[in-house]
Amino acid sequence: MEDLIKYRKRFNQPIVFNGLQDGVISPTDIDFCFEVDNKYLLIGEVKMKGKNITIGQKLVLQRIVDSWTKSGQGKLAIAYFVTHNTNASDDVVLADTDVESIYFNGQWRDKNIKFKQSVQILSEEWNINKLKNLK
């Protein structure tokens, strides 16, 4: 499989948010995002098994999904919280992570499915042709 990380050394370089906090306000990151044809949005957070998504990360994902879907343009969006048990020295393969929950239509729902399988099902339900043959 082709490595989609173009600059692996830079990829492993942390981006720190020191000096950018005021109380509970600070930057956050989003671990993955699929945006397809300005119509479909799949975003999410990845954590080690047993770790929870923070309230701030959850709120950011919810607000992005809600804003996208409420644009009045027939756009669809979903947020994922996925986990893994990968050793720190190994790559986390997003396709193989476990979907713990999804946010869609204004609520979080628990799930028990692999991420790639979830995307395959969603691509059929939402008819996202560009995601139907992921390799």
Steps between C-alpha positions, in 0.01 A plus 500: 500500500627847410599714797279809493726684744726712280733634768517233773766681707286814511187294565658372821584855611247614765319829461475649848249761606710665773415866547159463337279426800272718708321296765315224319550663158779345292554360152410142419583272210279279290660164429334426167268656245348385173337780301343380176358724227408780742204280603624230739711544812640223723715625788630338811718451801726200568595392851669207665250236618374599844556874450202731454453786260519831686196724539671768291578260215146364512352851481721598206400189304131550581506866397679431173254221412199710599622804302573288192162327499298813584643697208179438303689356205425129550840434656554194722751469782596251769754504782681190625668409826726200432751309711797269454740277696806567284849502653650849518779397260254383230279695261132523590308383192179701501316238292555245779393718793185427701209742472387572854240761410374725221333840504221547247162676502579680825595205718784263584429130452712208618631269228697177480653483153835547329552844348549379143185289516308799634622718210404228250147483641471879511623534141215273390235669717601850392604394147854639530656343190849628578507303826353175369831345388748599768815288499 
